[in-house]
């Protein structure tokens, strides 16, 4: 009960200081407010971006590997001349890997052609991405359908002219009409629509099925050269659920070297890309941004801390007589100490809550008036409150300590 009384009394003293000396106290709290605002705003933006980008990366699959010519992450001394002469993953590589990989749930060969025009009668959609994949595409990617179905085994192997549309393509060609069973024109060929992907919306990394048109690889062979470098061929391998990712990666590396007939000691002429490479780079980037936020906000908080300490020294001087009376009536040193520390904490909390309020208003404005959805996480709110309390305790300790050490007789005389 004594602690609660101390907190209540400290809050009253802090409020009186703010009410009686509005300009002085407000200017001192401004540093705390700006500091907390900067730190929490940076952390909120970083956490929101990190989670949205991470959800994009997770679409690739945590147990999925991509055999490609170029690595996703380059070192500072990037030997591009080694990579430029590498062969692209080929359809032959895919067939041999599919036959040999025992730990793989699915092995898929994929190509893509950008900026294609898709037509249906008088309607057309430009900028579509034409993807061609082998039958295992649904085993290596998580597919959700708004309407229709995936290719049958017979359609995939025989090269039947069928396709699956992204949501934006289907809407642009058919509006609200049902596209299933309709024939569209892709690269001058008539193709029957058998499915429509569920609308995803574009994520932070620009990955989405909404603008894609997927056709079977066997059908694509009759349209263009599937091994051509301009179509970005890649082999996607997803491991079995009961097999560790390291085991799948190790087997794929060995099998790919065997397929390419690479001698022991020779460098790989292919890259095995995985989502952890992107996640690690993102963590490093966002950690750097967080440090920048701490540095910028830390200076503001430092200035605000000195301001709070100044207010507390003034409060001690103004209430020296009251302190003497309290001590003469039996108040212990720790009572006086806690009284002033709690007052400093309350003042810092006022500044911190103002900073959090500004961040919250900013989050609402950005989320309601833009397409970018920002989330103010509870962890960041608790961080702001925690930093405010810590600064209050640090900046208020010395004034509180000096007040607790006053001689009661001298204090009453003053």
Protein Blocks (a to p, Z undefined) as FASTA:
>chain_A
ZZmmmmmmmmmmmmmmmmmmmmlmmmmmmmmmmmmmmmmmmmmmmmmmmmmmmmmmmmno
pabccddfbdfbdcfklcfklmmmpccddfklmmmmmmmmmkbfbdcdddddehiacdeh
jbccehiacddddfklmmmpccddfehcdddfklmmnopacddddfklmmmmnomacfeh
pacdeehiacddfbdcddebjafkopafklgccddfklmmmmmcfkbmklopaddddddf
kbcfklmmmmmmmmmmmmnopaehiacfbdcddfklmmmmmmmmmmmmmmmmmmmmmmmm
mmmmmmmmmmmmmmmmmmmmmmmmmmmnopafklmmmmmmmmmmmmmmmmmmmmmmmmmm
mmmmmmmmmmbdcdddfklmmmmmmmmmmmmmmmmmmmmmmmmmpcfklmmmZZ
